[in-house]
Amino acid sequence: MKKIVLLGGGYGGVLTAKKLAKKFKKNTEVEIQLIDRNPYHTMLTELHEVVANRTPEDAIKIDLKKIFANQKVDVVLDNIQNIDFETQTLTSSKAKYDYDYLVIGTGSKPTFFGIPGAEENTFPLWSYEDAVRLKEQIRNMFTEAAKELDPVIRKTKLTFVVVGAGFTGVELIGEMAENRDELCKEFYIDPQDVRLVVADMAPKILPILPEKLITKSEARLRKMGVEIIVNAKITGVDPSAVKLGDMEVAANTIVWTAGVEGSEIVGNLDVTQKGRKRIETNDKLQSMDHENVYVVGDNIFFIPEGEERPVPQMVENAEQAAPIVAHNIHADIMSTAKKSYKPAFHGTMVSIGSRYGVANVGLPNKMFMLTGFMAMLSKHFINLFYLSTVAGFNKVWSYLMHEFFHVENRRSFLGGHFSKRSPNFWLFPLRIFVGFMWFKEGWNKIGSILDDPSRIFLIPASPLADATSAASEAVTNVAETVDAQTAASAVEATGETLTALPVPGFITSIMNTFMDIFFYTSDGGYTVLAEVFQIGMVVAEMTLGALLILGLFTAVSSIATVGLGVMIWTSGMAPTEMIWYVTAAIALIGGSGSVLGLDYYVLPWLKKQWKRIPLVRRWYLFTD
């Protein structure tokens, strides 16, 4: 039995564990264990959205048990304090864990560069807890400022400084600028009284980006009312002020995003380290000191061939390193060839608030600069792709909800166009009406079918049929049927003018060919299949109408009614009334049966049963 232990449930640890689980799925002699002190995986790139109240706090967390449901990974919650490489054990205050192969992916923590007061007097932003704490701090400052009479104290409470103008700092200050107006409205504070500052010791913000994108980012921040201070050496931080060179900015809220270093446990390990507490690896991502110890994510210090700098501490590094680590462990166990890590990064993206961003993306030898809508689209696309690999449909659906459909104050790059949700009870009268109309259509026809199932009145007469007979049949149809579609068909058979929705010629041609094959006989009559089709159409109208009235499976029923309307239209027999049938059905798709309908009881029960199916949990084919 071989035991693989992954330490850390961050981007690198989770992705490596999933790759290993897939490779050893049928191997009973390999055990995979992931250890983390938190029961959830955190989307660290989205922390700023929680701070500024754009998304719910739980939106950036994914339960580790959910990620590895029905997979060959044992999730253990523990805080590892020491690693003994000689005995191959990990130790916490309550247990010891043996390993044959170890993957270190404990991530990073903020570094304060020895600046006096920085660690004690600032708010870091590097964990879920940090984001929640900072969110509460900002809100508390607005609450206290609204009651403060001393103008100096009030100004200090309403001044917010972000130290560090890299990706994290710029994304945070952008979100705070958007959230400022909402908080000011809530607490009756003039937005002009709120001061937002982003400061850095570097000569410019976002230094890794091209100059053109830096300029656009600065312009966007200034437009949002953000003060930018660069080339400012930070010499100290007090509880209510930060010293920036020769100036001092009074503020009760100072956020530190100025740099990171390896996690505390990595810093204490007896392994070769370089940079800010990063573990040096070879091209196979093995520790230089221990062949059975691999490193993933931010903990890697590796300079690829032909490069001068080590791989960056960003998510794509973890995404590309994970499959290499998994492959090499599998190769070592199965005695096959290992692979070298040859990363090819595809650029960077920065959001400045919810509606604007900049991106420099593409292939290593061909990058494209994007701004505004396209930059935000690329950022959301990358997030969705990552979530699909981690928690499948479940988390993709959740992300779409809180980023596009459940947003408030138009805080989405799509604005508020997709977030204006009307309460479902307003759809109740429309649901009953549409259901009644469809049921009535079927009920008016069912008598004719029961009287003579072979009489066809929902399918146009064959072009080969005798004209006189067709006309006679049409008159009978008009007399015996009251719905608009039947009348239109009958009038068409008599050669009179048809009032129906126009159909493109190529669709008509396709439908005629279809009916020639399946519905018409060689002598101009109808086939048995035509009779079955007509009965099915009438039954479908009544069934769908009844389901809408009862509010049962309304989403499926509404989609089916749209399909039924389109089918009638393609046959050339759809009256103008069909437009509202289809339009109303589209409006009813979004959960209209949850109010005064059976969906209120049935769907939760079915959802519960569905989630119990192992395959469903394995592929995350469910919603929360």
C-alpha positions as CSV (number, residue, x, y, z in Angstrom):
1,M,0.0,0.0,0.0
2,K,1.3,3.4,-1.0
3,K,0.0,6.5,0.8
4,I,0.0,9.9,-0.9
5,V,-0.6,12.9,1.4
6,L,-1.4,16.4,0.1
7,L,-0.9,19.2,2.6
8,G,-3.2,22.1,1.8
9,G,-6.6,22.5,0.2
10,G,-5.7,25.5,-2.0
11,Y,-5.7,25.7,-5.8
12,G,-2.7,23.4,-6.2
13,G,-3.6,20.9,-3.6
14,V,-7.2,20.4,-4.8
15,L,-6.3,20.1,-8.5
16,T,-3.4,17.7,-7.8
17,A,-5.7,15.6,-5.6
18,K,-8.3,15.4,-8.3
19,K,-5.7,14.4,-10.9
20,L,-4.3,11.7,-8.6
21,A,-7.8,10.4,-7.8
22,K,-8.4,9.9,-11.5
23,K,-5.1,8.2,-12.2
24,F,-5.5,5.8,-9.2
25,K,-9.2,5.3,-9.4
26,K,-9.0,1.5,-9.8
27,N,-5.8,1.0,-7.9
28,T,-6.7,-0.5,-4.5
29,E,-3.0,-0.3,-3.4
30,V,-2.9,3.5,-3.3
31,E,-4.4,5.7,-0.7
32,I,-4.8,9.5,-1.2
33,Q,-5.3,11.8,1.7
34,L,-5.7,15.6,1.7
35,I,-5.2,17.5,4.9
36,D,-6.3,21.1,5.6
37,R,-7.2,23.0,8.7
38,N,-10.3,24.4,7.0
39,P,-13.2,22.3,5.7
40,Y,-13.5,24.4,2.5
41,H,-11.5,25.5,-0.5
42,T,-11.4,29.3,-0.9
43,M,-11.5,31.3,-4.1
44,L,-8.7,33.6,-3.1
45,T,-9.0,35.6,-6.3
46,E,-12.5,36.6,-5.3
47,L,-11.9,37.9,-1.8
48,H,-12.4,41.5,-2.8
49,E,-16.0,40.8,-3.9
50,V,-16.9,39.7,-0.4
51,V,-15.2,42.6,1.3
52,A,-17.2,45.1,-0.9
53,N,-20.5,43.1,-0.5
54,R,-20.8,42.3,-4.2
55,T,-21.2,38.5,-3.5
56,P,-22.3,36.6,-0.4
57,E,-19.6,35.4,1.9
58,D,-20.3,31.7,1.1
59,A,-19.9,32.4,-2.6
60,I,-16.1,32.1,-2.4
61,K,-16.1,28.8,-0.4
62,I,-16.4,25.3,-1.8
63,D,-16.8,22.4,0.7
64,L,-13.9,20.0,0.4
65,K,-16.2,17.1,1.1
66,K,-18.3,18.2,-1.8
67,I,-15.3,18.5,-4.2
68,F,-14.2,15.0,-3.4
69,A,-17.6,13.3,-3.0
70,N,-17.4,9.7,-4.3
71,Q,-13.7,10.1,-5.2
72,K,-10.6,8.4,-4.0
73,V,-9.6,11.2,-1.7
74,D,-9.9,11.1,2.1
75,V,-10.3,14.7,3.4
76,V,-8.9,15.2,6.9
77,L,-9.4,18.4,8.9
78,D,-6.3,19.1,11.0
79,N,-3.6,21.8,11.6
80,I,-0.3,20.3,10.7
81,Q,2.6,21.8,12.8
82,N,5.6,19.8,11.8
83,I,6.9,17.5,9.0
84,D,9.6,14.9,9.7
85,F,11.2,14.0,6.4
86,E,13.3,11.2,7.9
87,T,10.4,9.3,9.4
88,Q,8.0,10.5,6.7
89,T,5.4,11.7,9.1
90,L,3.3,14.9,9.6
91,T,2.4,15.9,13.1
92,S,-0.4,18.0,14.6
93,S,-1.4,18.5,18.2
94,K,-3.7,15.5,18.0
95,A,-2.4,13.0,15.5
96,K,0.4,11.8,13.2
97,Y,0.1,11.0,9.5
98,D,2.5,8.7,7.6
99,Y,3.2,9.2,3.9
100,D,5.1,7.6,1.1
101,Y,4.7,10.6,-1.1
102,L,4.0,14.1,0.1
103,V,2.7,17.1,-1.9
104,I,3.2,20.5,-0.2
105,G,0.7,23.1,-1.3
106,T,0.2,25.2,1.8
107,G,0.2,28.5,-0.1
108,S,1.4,31.9,1.1
109,K,0.7,34.5,3.8
110,P,1.3,38.3,3.8
111,T,4.8,39.6,4.3
112,F,5.3,42.9,6.1
113,F,9.0,43.5,5.2
114,G,9.8,44.4,8.8
115,I,8.0,47.7,8.6
116,P,7.2,48.9,12.2
117,G,3.5,48.4,13.1
118,A,2.5,47.0,9.7
119,E,1.5,43.5,11.0
120,E,-0.2,44.8,14.2
121,N,-2.1,47.7,12.7
122,T,-3.3,46.6,9.3
123,F,-5.9,44.3,7.8
124,P,-4.5,41.6,5.6
125,L,-6.5,40.1,2.7
126,W,-5.3,36.6,2.2
127,S,-8.1,34.3,3.5
128,Y,-11.8,33.9,3.9
129,E,-11.6,35.1,7.5
130,D,-9.7,38.2,6.4
131,A,-12.3,39.1,3.9
132,V,-15.2,38.8,6.4
133,R,-13.3,40.8,9.0
134,L,-12.5,43.6,6.6
135,K,-16.1,43.7,5.4
136,E,-17.3,44.2,9.0
137,Q,-14.6,46.8,9.6
138,I,-15.6,48.9,6.7
139,R,-19.3,48.8,7.7
140,N,-18.5,49.6,11.3
141,M,-16.5,52.7,10.2
142,F,-19.5,54.0,8.2
143,T,-21.8,53.2,11.2
144,E,-19.6,55.1,13.6
145,A,-18.9,58.0,11.2
146,A,-22.6,58.5,10.8
147,K,-22.9,59.3,14.5
148,E,-19.5,61.1,14.9
149,L,-19.7,64.9,15.5
150,D,-16.0,65.6,15.6
151,P,-15.0,66.3,11.9
152,V,-11.3,65.1,12.4
153,I,-12.3,61.8,13.9
154,R,-15.1,61.4,11.4
155,K,-12.6,62.0,8.5
156,T,-10.2,59.4,9.9
157,K,-13.0,56.8,10.1
158,L,-14.0,57.5,6.5
159,T,-10.5,57.2,5.1
160,F,-9.5,53.8,3.8
161,V,-5.9,53.1,2.7
162,V,-4.9,50.0,0.7
163,V,-1.1,49.5,0.8
164,G,0.0,47.6,-2.3
165,A,-1.0,48.4,-5.8
166,G,-0.6,45.0,-7.3
167,F,-3.5,42.8,-8.5
168,T,-5.1,42.3,-5.1
169,G,-4.8,45.9,-4.0
170,V,-6.2,47.4,-7.2
171,E,-9.1,44.9,-7.4
172,L,-9.9,45.6,-3.7
173,I,-9.9,49.4,-4.0
174,G,-12.0,49.2,-7.2
175,E,-14.6,47.2,-5.4
176,M,-14.5,49.5,-2.4
177,A,-15.1,52.5,-4.7
178,E,-18.2,50.9,-6.1
179,N,-19.5,49.9,-2.6
180,R,-18.8,53.4,-1.3
181,D,-21.9,54.9,-3.0
182,E,-24.2,52.2,-1.6
183,L,-22.9,52.6,1.9
184,C,-23.1,56.4,1.7
185,K,-26.7,56.1,0.6
186,E,-27.5,53.7,3.5
187,F,-25.8,55.8,6.2
188,Y,-26.7,59.3,4.8
189,I,-23.0,60.2,4.2
190,D,-21.8,62.5,1.4
191,P,-19.6,60.4,-0.9
192,Q,-17.2,63.4,-1.1
193,D,-16.5,62.8,2.6
194,V,-15.1,59.3,1.9
195,R,-11.4,59.1,1.0
196,L,-10.0,56.0,-0.8
197,V,-6.3,55.7,-1.2
198,V,-4.1,53.0,-2.9
199,A,-0.4,53.4,-2.2
200,D,2.7,51.6,-3.3
201,M,6.5,51.9,-3.1
202,A,6.8,51.1,-6.8
203,P,6.8,53.9,-9.4
204,K,3.5,52.7,-10.9
205,I,0.5,50.4,-10.2
206,L,0.1,47.0,-11.7
207,P,3.8,46.9,-12.9
208,I,3.5,43.5,-14.5
209,L,1.0,44.9,-17.1
210,P,1.8,46.8,-20.3
211,E,2.0,50.6,-20.0
212,K,-1.2,51.1,-22.0
213,L,-3.2,49.0,-19.6
214,I,-1.6,50.7,-16.6
215,T,-2.7,54.1,-17.9
216,K,-6.2,52.9,-18.5
217,S,-6.3,51.4,-15.0
218,E,-5.2,54.6,-13.4
219,A,-7.7,56.6,-15.3
220,R,-10.5,54.2,-14.3
221,L,-9.5,54.4,-10.6
222,R,-9.3,58.2,-10.6
223,K,-12.7,58.4,-12.3
224,M,-14.1,56.3,-9.4
225,G,-12.7,58.8,-6.9
226,V,-9.6,56.8,-5.9
227,E,-6.4,58.6,-4.9
228,I,-3.2,56.9,-6.2
229,I,0.1,57.4,-4.4
230,V,3.2,55.8,-5.9
231,N,6.9,56.1,-5.2
232,A,6.1,56.4,-1.5
233,K,8.3,54.5,0.9
234,I,6.2,53.1,3.7
235,T,8.1,53.7,6.9
236,G,5.6,52.8,9.6
237,V,1.9,52.1,10.5
238,D,0.2,53.4,13.6
239,P,-3.3,52.3,14.8
240,S,-4.8,55.3,13.0
241,A,-2.3,56.4,10.4
242,V,0.2,55.1,7.8
243,K,3.5,56.9,7.0
244,L,4.1,57.3,3.3
245,G,7.5,58.9,2.8
246,D,7.2,62.5,4.1
247,M,3.5,62.4,4.5
248,E,1.1,60.7,6.9
249,V,-2.4,59.6,6.0
250,A,-4.8,59.3,9.0
251,A,-7.1,56.3,8.7
252,N,-8.7,53.8,11.0
253,T,-8.7,51.2,8.2
254,I,-5.4,50.3,6.5
255,V,-5.3,47.2,4.4
256,W,-2.1,45.4,3.6
257,T,-1.7,43.7,0.2
258,A,1.9,44.6,-0.4
259,G,3.4,41.2,-0.7
260,V,3.4,37.5,0.2
261,E,5.8,34.9,1.5
262,G,5.6,31.2,2.1
263,S,3.3,29.8,4.8
264,E,4.5,29.6,8.3
265,I,5.0,25.8,8.2
266,V,7.0,26.0,5.0
267,G,9.3,28.7,6.5
268,N,10.2,26.3,9.4
269,L,10.9,23.3,7.2
270,D,14.4,21.9,6.8
271,V,14.4,22.1,3.0
272,T,16.2,24.3,0.5
273,Q,14.3,27.6,0.2
274,K,14.7,30.6,-2.0
275,G,12.8,33.8,-2.5
276,R,10.3,34.5,0.3
277,K,10.2,31.1,1.9
278,R,9.5,29.1,-1.3
279,I,10.8,25.6,-1.7
280,E,13.3,25.1,-4.4
281,T,12.4,22.3,-6.8
282,N,13.8,20.5,-9.8
283,D,12.1,20.4,-13.2
284,K,9.9,17.4,-11.9
285,L,8.7,19.7,-9.1
286,Q,10.4,17.5,-6.5
287,S,12.1,19.1,-3.5
288,M,15.8,19.4,-4.1
289,D,16.3,17.5,-0.8
290,H,13.7,14.7,-0.9
291,E,12.7,12.8,-4.0
292,N,9.3,11.7,-2.6
293,V,8.3,15.3,-1.7
294,Y,6.6,17.4,-4.4
295,V,5.7,21.0,-4.3
296,V,2.7,22.7,-6.0
297,G,1.3,26.3,-6.3
298,D,2.8,29.3,-4.5
299,N,5.3,27.2,-2.6
300,I,7.3,26.4,-5.8
301,F,10.6,28.1,-6.5
302,F,11.5,26.9,-10.0
303,I,13.1,28.8,-12.8
304,P,12.1,27.3,-16.2
305,E,14.7,26.8,-18.8
306,G,15.3,30.0,-20.7
307,E,13.8,32.2,-18.0
308,E,15.4,34.5,-15.6
309,R,12.7,34.6,-12.9
310,P,11.0,31.9,-11.0
311,V,7.4,30.9,-11.8
312,P,5.0,33.5,-10.5
313,Q,2.8,32.9,-7.5
314,M,-0.6,33.0,-9.3
315,V,-3.4,30.5,-9.9
316,E,-2.3,29.5,-13.4
317,N,1.0,28.2,-11.9
318,A,-1.0,25.9,-9.6
319,E,-3.3,24.8,-12.5
320,Q,-0.3,23.9,-14.7
321,A,1.8,22.4,-12.0
322,A,-0.9,20.1,-10.6
323,P,-1.1,17.6,-13.5
324,I,2.7,17.4,-13.6
325,V,3.0,16.5,-9.9
326,A,0.2,14.0,-10.3
327,H,1.8,12.4,-13.4
328,N,5.2,12.2,-11.8
329,I,3.9,10.5,-8.6
330,H,1.9,8.1,-10.7
331,A,5.0,7.5,-12.9
332,D,7.2,6.8,-9.8
333,I,4.7,4.3,-8.5
334,M,4.1,2.6,-11.8
335,S,7.8,2.8,-12.9
336,T,7.2,4.9,-16.0
337,A,8.8,8.1,-17.3
338,K,8.3,11.4,-15.5
339,K,7.6,14.7,-17.1
340,S,9.3,18.1,-16.7
341,Y,7.4,21.2,-15.8
342,K,7.3,23.6,-18.8
343,P,4.8,26.2,-17.9
344,A,3.2,28.4,-20.6
345,F,1.3,31.2,-18.9
346,H,-1.6,32.8,-20.7
347,G,-1.6,36.3,-19.2
348,T,-3.2,38.2,-16.4
349,M,-6.6,39.8,-15.8
350,V,-7.5,42.5,-13.3
351,S,-11.0,43.7,-12.4
352,I,-11.5,47.3,-11.3
353,G,-15.0,47.1,-9.8
354,S,-17.7,44.8,-11.2
355,R,-18.1,46.5,-14.6
356,Y,-14.5,47.2,-15.8
357,G,-11.3,45.4,-16.1
358,V,-8.0,45.1,-18.0
359,A,-6.4,42.0,-19.3
360,N,-3.2,41.0,-21.1
361,V,-4.0,37.5,-22.4
362,G,-3.2,35.1,-25.2
363,L,-0.3,32.8,-26.0
364,P,3.2,33.2,-24.6
365,N,4.5,34.6,-27.9
366,K,1.3,36.5,-28.8
367,M,-0.5,38.5,-26.2
368,F,-3.7,40.7,-26.6
369,M,-4.7,43.7,-24.5
370,L,-8.3,43.8,-23.5
371,T,-10.3,46.4,-21.6
372,G,-13.8,46.9,-20.3
373,F,-16.4,44.3,-21.3
374,M,-14.0,41.9,-23.1
375,A,-11.6,41.9,-20.2
376,M,-14.3,41.1,-17.7
377,L,-15.8,38.5,-20.0
378,S,-12.4,36.7,-20.2
379,K,-12.0,36.9,-16.4
380,H,-15.4,35.3,-15.8
381,F,-14.8,32.7,-18.5
382,I,-11.5,31.6,-16.8
383,N,-13.3,31.5,-13.4
384,L,-16.1,29.3,-14.8
385,F,-13.5,27.0,-16.5
386,Y,-11.7,26.5,-13.2
387,L,-14.9,25.9,-11.2
388,S,-16.0,23.3,-13.8
389,T,-12.8,21.3,-13.1
390,V,-13.2,21.6,-9.3
391,A,-16.9,21.2,-8.6
392,G,-18.5,20.9,-12.0
393,F,-22.0,22.1,-12.7
394,N,-22.8,22.7,-9.1
395,K,-20.3,25.5,-8.6
396,V,-20.6,26.9,-12.1
397,W,-24.4,27.4,-11.5
398,S,-23.7,29.0,-8.2
399,Y,-21.2,31.4,-9.8
400,L,-23.6,32.4,-12.5
401,M,-26.2,33.1,-10.0
402,H,-24.2,35.4,-7.7
403,E,-22.2,37.1,-10.6
404,F,-25.0,37.7,-13.1
405,F,-28.5,36.9,-11.9
406,H,-28.7,37.7,-8.2
407,V,-26.6,40.9,-8.2
408,E,-27.8,44.2,-6.8
409,N,-27.2,47.8,-7.9
410,R,-26.2,46.7,-11.4
411,R,-22.8,45.4,-10.0
412,S,-22.1,43.1,-13.0
413,F,-20.3,43.7,-16.3
414,L,-23.7,43.0,-17.9
415,G,-25.3,45.7,-15.7
416,G,-28.6,44.9,-14.3
417,H,-30.1,43.4,-17.4
418,F,-30.1,39.9,-16.1
419,S,-30.7,40.7,-12.4
420,K,-34.1,42.2,-12.5
421,R,-36.0,39.3,-11.0
422,S,-39.8,39.6,-10.4
423,P,-41.3,37.6,-7.6
424,N,-42.8,34.4,-9.0
425,F,-46.3,35.1,-7.7
426,W,-46.7,37.8,-10.4
427,L,-46.5,34.9,-12.9
428,F,-49.3,32.9,-11.2
429,P,-52.2,34.4,-13.2
430,L,-50.3,34.1,-16.5
431,R,-49.5,30.4,-15.8
432,I,-53.1,29.6,-15.1
433,F,-54.3,31.4,-18.2
434,V,-51.7,29.8,-20.6
435,G,-52.5,26.4,-19.1
436,F,-56.2,26.9,-19.5
437,M,-55.8,28.0,-23.1
438,W,-53.7,25.0,-24.1
439,F,-56.0,22.6,-22.3
440,K,-59.0,24.2,-24.0
441,E,-57.3,23.7,-27.4
442,G,-56.9,20.0,-26.8
443,W,-60.4,19.6,-25.3
444,N,-62.1,21.2,-28.3
445,K,-60.3,18.6,-30.5
446,I,-60.6,15.4,-28.4
447,G,-64.2,14.8,-29.3
448,S,-63.4,14.6,-33.1
449,I,-60.6,12.2,-32.4
450,L,-62.7,9.9,-30.2
451,D,-65.5,10.0,-32.8
452,D,-63.2,9.1,-35.7
453,P,-59.5,8.6,-35.0
454,S,-58.8,8.3,-38.7
455,R,-60.0,11.8,-39.5
456,I,-57.0,14.0,-39.9
457,F,-57.4,17.7,-39.4
458,L,-54.1,18.8,-37.9
459,I,-52.1,17.9,-41.0
460,P,-52.6,19.7,-44.3
461,A,-54.1,17.5,-47.1
462,S,-51.7,15.8,-49.4
463,P,-51.0,17.7,-52.7
464,L,-52.0,14.5,-54.4
465,A,-55.5,14.5,-52.8
466,D,-58.6,15.2,-55.0
467,A,-59.3,19.0,-54.8
468,T,-63.1,18.5,-54.5
469,S,-62.7,16.0,-51.7
470,A,-60.2,18.2,-49.9
471,A,-62.6,21.2,-50.1
472,S,-65.4,19.1,-48.7
473,E,-63.3,17.8,-45.9
474,A,-62.2,21.4,-45.1
475,V,-65.8,22.6,-44.7
476,T,-66.5,19.8,-42.3
477,N,-63.4,20.6,-40.4
478,V,-64.5,24.2,-40.0
479,A,-67.8,23.2,-38.7
480,E,-66.5,20.6,-36.2
481,T,-63.4,22.4,-34.8
482,V,-63.3,25.8,-33.1
483,D,-59.6,26.4,-32.6
484,A,-57.8,28.8,-34.8
485,Q,-55.2,26.3,-36.0
486,T,-57.8,23.8,-37.3
487,A,-59.7,26.6,-39.0
488,A,-56.6,27.8,-40.7
489,S,-55.8,24.3,-41.9
490,A,-59.3,23.8,-43.3
491,V,-59.3,27.2,-45.1
492,E,-56.0,26.3,-46.6
493,A,-57.5,23.1,-48.0
494,T,-60.3,25.0,-49.7
495,G,-57.8,27.2,-51.5
496,E,-58.9,30.4,-49.7
497,T,-56.6,33.0,-48.2
498,L,-54.8,31.7,-45.1
499,T,-54.2,34.1,-42.1
500,A,-51.2,32.4,-40.5
501,L,-47.7,33.3,-39.5
502,P,-45.3,33.2,-42.4
503,V,-42.8,30.4,-42.7
504,P,-39.5,30.7,-44.6
505,G,-39.4,28.7,-47.8
506,F,-36.6,26.4,-46.8
507,I,-38.5,25.3,-43.6
508,T,-41.6,24.7,-45.6
509,S,-39.6,22.6,-48.1
510,I,-38.2,20.5,-45.2
511,M,-41.6,20.0,-43.6
512,N,-43.2,19.0,-46.9
513,T,-40.4,16.4,-47.5
514,F,-40.9,15.1,-43.9
515,M,-44.7,14.8,-44.4
516,D,-44.4,13.2,-47.8
517,I,-42.3,10.5,-46.2
518,F,-44.2,9.9,-42.9
519,F,-47.7,11.2,-43.3
520,Y,-48.9,10.8,-46.9
521,T,-49.7,7.6,-48.8
522,S,-49.1,7.2,-52.5
523,D,-52.7,7.8,-53.3
524,G,-53.0,11.1,-51.4
525,G,-54.3,9.7,-48.2
526,Y,-52.8,9.6,-44.7
527,T,-50.6,7.0,-43.0
528,V,-51.2,5.4,-39.6
529,L,-48.3,7.5,-38.3
530,A,-50.3,10.6,-39.2
531,E,-53.2,9.4,-37.0
532,V,-50.8,8.7,-34.1
533,F,-49.2,12.1,-34.5
534,Q,-52.5,13.9,-34.4
535,I,-53.6,12.0,-31.3
536,G,-50.2,12.8,-29.7
537,M,-50.5,16.5,-30.5
538,V,-54.0,16.7,-28.9
539,V,-52.9,14.7,-25.8
540,A,-49.8,16.9,-25.5
541,E,-51.9,20.1,-25.6
542,M,-54.1,18.8,-22.8
543,T,-51.3,17.4,-20.8
544,L,-49.1,20.5,-20.9
545,G,-52.1,22.7,-20.1
546,A,-53.0,20.6,-17.1
547,L,-49.4,20.6,-15.8
548,L,-49.3,24.4,-16.1
549,I,-52.6,24.8,-14.2
550,L,-51.4,22.5,-11.5
551,G,-47.9,24.1,-11.4
552,L,-46.2,20.8,-11.8
553,F,-42.8,20.6,-13.7
554,T,-43.6,24.1,-15.0
555,A,-40.1,24.7,-16.4
556,V,-40.2,21.6,-18.5
557,S,-43.9,22.1,-19.4
558,S,-43.2,25.7,-20.5
559,I,-40.2,24.7,-22.6
560,A,-42.4,21.9,-24.2
561,T,-45.1,24.4,-25.0
562,V,-42.6,26.6,-26.7
563,G,-41.5,23.6,-28.7
564,L,-45.1,22.7,-29.5
565,G,-45.8,26.3,-30.8
566,V,-42.7,26.2,-32.9
567,M,-43.8,22.8,-34.4
568,I,-47.2,24.2,-35.3
569,W,-45.5,27.2,-36.9
570,T,-43.2,25.1,-39.1
571,S,-46.2,23.3,-40.4
572,G,-47.6,26.6,-41.7
573,M,-50.8,26.3,-39.6
574,A,-49.9,28.7,-36.8
575,P,-52.3,31.7,-36.3
576,T,-51.0,35.0,-35.1
577,E,-52.1,34.1,-31.6
578,M,-49.3,31.6,-31.5
579,I,-46.9,34.5,-30.9
580,W,-48.3,35.2,-27.4
581,Y,-48.5,31.5,-26.6
582,V,-44.8,31.1,-27.2
583,T,-43.9,34.4,-25.6
584,A,-45.9,33.7,-22.4
585,A,-44.4,30.2,-22.2
586,I,-40.9,31.7,-22.2
587,A,-41.8,34.0,-19.3
588,L,-43.1,31.0,-17.3
589,I,-39.9,28.9,-17.6
590,G,-38.2,30.5,-14.5
591,G,-39.9,28.7,-11.7
592,S,-43.5,29.9,-11.9
593,G,-44.8,26.7,-10.3
594,S,-43.2,27.5,-7.0
595,V,-46.1,29.7,-6.1
596,L,-49.5,28.0,-5.5
597,G,-48.3,25.0,-7.5
598,L,-47.2,21.5,-6.9
599,D,-43.6,22.3,-7.8
600,Y,-43.4,23.9,-4.3
601,Y,-43.6,20.4,-2.8
602,V,-42.4,18.0,-5.6
603,L,-39.2,19.7,-6.8
604,P,-37.5,19.8,-3.4
605,W,-38.3,16.2,-2.8
606,L,-37.0,15.2,-6.2
607,K,-33.9,17.3,-5.7
608,K,-33.2,15.5,-2.5
609,Q,-33.5,12.1,-4.1
610,W,-31.5,13.1,-7.1
611,K,-28.5,14.2,-5.0
612,R,-28.4,10.8,-3.4
613,I,-27.4,9.1,-6.6
614,P,-23.6,8.4,-6.6
615,L,-23.1,9.3,-10.2
616,V,-24.8,12.7,-9.7
617,R,-22.6,13.5,-6.7
618,R,-19.5,12.3,-8.6
619,W,-20.1,14.7,-11.5
620,Y,-21.7,17.5,-9.4
621,L,-24.9,17.4,-11.5
622,F,-27.0,19.2,-8.9
623,T,-27.7,22.7,-7.6
624,D,-27.6,23.9,-4.0
